[in-house]
Amino acid sequence: MHVLILGGTSEARRLADVLAADPALRVTSSLAGRVAQPRLPAGDVRIGGFGGPAGLATWLRTHQVDALIDATHPFAETMSRNAALAVTETGTPLLALRRPSWLPQDGDRWHPVPSLAAAADALPTLGSRVFLTTGRQGIAAFAHLNTLWFLARSVEPPAPPMPASLEVLLERGPFTLEGERELLRTHRIDVLVTKDSGSAATAPKLTAARELGLPVVVVQRPPAPQSVRTAPDVAGAVNWLGTLVN
């Protein structure tokens, strides 16, 4: 049974590790190629795009894929849509592996917004020293805010446009609570911007912001394709594959 995992997340790597240990399965993970030195999962790996839904459908047929698991980032909206469109053409079973969203706790000062543009609009009334954790591709949405100071964290260096006052930290999670506390204090951060990735590896920043009473602008997830079945974790994805075999 050939399983294609649309990956790049920690869940995708863990799933590939589990499935690659089963001799009855052939596992291929597809990575977008946006990171120069990605963490490679077990099994076969391909890097780069497919060329839209039609290209993905062709790849599924050519490589005789029996099951497709979309384990991309919750904000990889285009890839998830392409996967849903491709399987309508090929009939390939599709599962979306989606970690649960973060939920606010007592003491949180969250400001939910629908987009990066809305996050940029909200910032001037919330603070002046911004910790930006939206990934390098999201930094451009804040480039016009010349009166604010930004600390941005990303795995790869960002490209213009960027805010005039910007310091970049090139780091990859997971991050510790103590480290996030120290970062917020050292840089005198007074507002945090994040996407609702739901990742435990990056959740400590939310706890640190709560402890300091900081406002947090949370960009909400795009809606997932309604016709696609979902699982919240690796175990759920493995169980789903078991139903296809049985």
N, C-alpha and C positions, 0 to 999 in steps of 0.2 A: 504494500500500500504506500503510495507516494503522497506525502504531506508537504504542502508549501506553506511556510510561515512568513507572513509579512511582518518583519521584525524591526529591531532597533531599540526595543525597550528591555528592561530587566526581566519582565515576565516572559518576553519572547525567548530570551537566552535560557531561562530556566526550563521553559517548555521544550526547547530544542534538546537540552541536556537529557530530559526525561525520555523523550521520544526516540532519540538516537540510541539509547541503551536497549531498545526493543529490536531484535533482529528481524521482526516481521514488518518493520517500517523503514521506508527511505525518507529522510528528512532533508528538505532544502529550505534555508532561510534566505530571504531577500532583504537587503539593506539598501537604503536610499542613496548612500554614498556622500552624504553631506558632511560627515566627520572624517578627517584624514586618517586617523588611526582608531577605527571602531573596535569594540570588544567583540571578538568573533565567537559565535555560538558553535556548539557541536554539530556534526553533520556537514552536508554540502552548503556552500554559501555562494550567492550571486550578489553583485553590487551594481546598482544603477536602476533607472526607471524602465518601465515596460513599453511606454509609448501610448498611455491612455488605456481606457477599457478594452478597446479592440486589440491592442498589443498584449495586454494581460490575458485576454481570452485565447489568443493564439499560443501564448506560452503554456497555458494550462493544457491545451490540446496536444501541442507538440511534445511536451514532457510527460504526458499521461498522468496528470495530477488527479488524485482521487479525493482529496479534501484540502480546502483552503482555510487557513486560520489567520484572520486579520488581528495581529497583536501589535499594531502600530501605536504611536502616541495618541492620546485622546483628541489632540488637536490636529492630527494628520487627516483633515477632512477630505481632501482631494483623493488621497489613496484609498480611504474607506469607501468613498462613493464609487471610485473606479472598480473596486473589488465587487461591490454589490451589482454593478452593471455588467461586469464580465461574467459572473456566474449565471445571470439570467440568460446569457447566450450559450453557455457551455453545459449548464445543469450541474456544475460542481457544487457539492455541499460546502456551505460557508458558515463559519462561526466567527464572531467578533469577541476577542478577549479584552475586556475593559475593566480595569481596576476601578473600584468605587470612588465616587467624588469625595473630596474633603467635606466635613460637616463642621459648622461653627460650634464653638463651645462657650460656656459662660466666661465672660470677660473679653471675648473677641470683639473687635471694632471693624467688622468686614463691610466693604462697600462693593457689592456685586455689580458688574458691568457686562454688557454683551459682547464687547470687542476691545481690541487694543486702542482703537481710536477713541472709544468712550472712556477708557482708562486714562488716556492723555488729557481728555477734557476735564476729568474729575480732579486731577492732581493739584492744580494751582490753589485750590481751596483747602487742601488737606495737609500740605507740608512743602518744604523747600529742599530737603536733602533726601533723595529717593534711592531706595535699594530696588533695582530693577532685575527681576528673575524670570523674564519671559523668553529667554533664549536669544541668540544673536540675531535671528531673523526678525525678532519683534522690536528691536531697538529703534529701527527707523521711524516707527510710529510716534516716537517722542522727540524727534530731531528738532522740531520747531519750538520746543519749550526752553528758550534761551535764558530764562530767569531762574531756572532750577538747576541744582547740582545732582548728578546721577552717579551711582555706583552700579555697574552692570556685571553680572556673573554669567559666563558662558563657557562651553567646552572649547570652541574655536573663536579666533578673533573676529569681531564684527566688521562689516564693510559699511561705507557711507551709504546714505546719510546718517549722521549721528548727532546727538546733542552737543552743543559747544562745550559744556562743562561735563566731562565724562571721564570716569576712571573705570577700567575694565579689569576684572579678576578672571583669569583663565583657570577654572577649576571644574572638576567632575565629582559629583556626589558618589556615595552618600555623605551627608554632612552631620556633624554632631550638634547637640543642643548647646553645649558649652562653647563650641566654635561659633555658632550663630549668635549667641549672646555677645561674645567678644567683638564680633564683626559689627553688630549694630551699635554698640557703645563706642568703639574706636572711631568709626566714621560718622558718629552723631546722626544716625539715620532717624528721620521723623515720619517716614511713610514707606510702606512696602508695596510693591506691585508684583503679582504673581498670576500665573494661569492655574486653573483648577486641574492640575495633572493627577491629583490623588495619590501621588507616589510617597511611600513611607520614607524613601531615601532623602527627600527634600522637605518633608513635613516639619523638621525641627525649627525652621525659620518662623513658622506660624506660632509655635509655642513661645519662642523668644519674643516675637512681636506682642503676643498676649501679655507676657510678663511685664513688658515695658509700657503697655497701654498704647501701642502704636496703631494707627489706622492701617488697614490692609485693603488694597484694591484688588479684587479677585475677578479675573476674566473668566466668565462662564464658558463651559464646553459647547462646541457646536453640536446640534442634534445628530445622533447616529441614524443611518438609514433604517426606517421603521420595519422593513421586511426581514432584517437580519437577526438571527438568533444570537444571544450574547451569553457569556460566562464571566464571572467576576474574578476568576483566579485560574492558576495552572491546573489544579485538580479538576475544576469544572470542564476545562478544555479536554483533558485526558478522558474524562467520563463521556464526553460527547463523541470523541473518536471511537470509544468502545461501542457506542450504539450503532455506529456505521459498520463496524466489523461484524457485530453480532446480528 
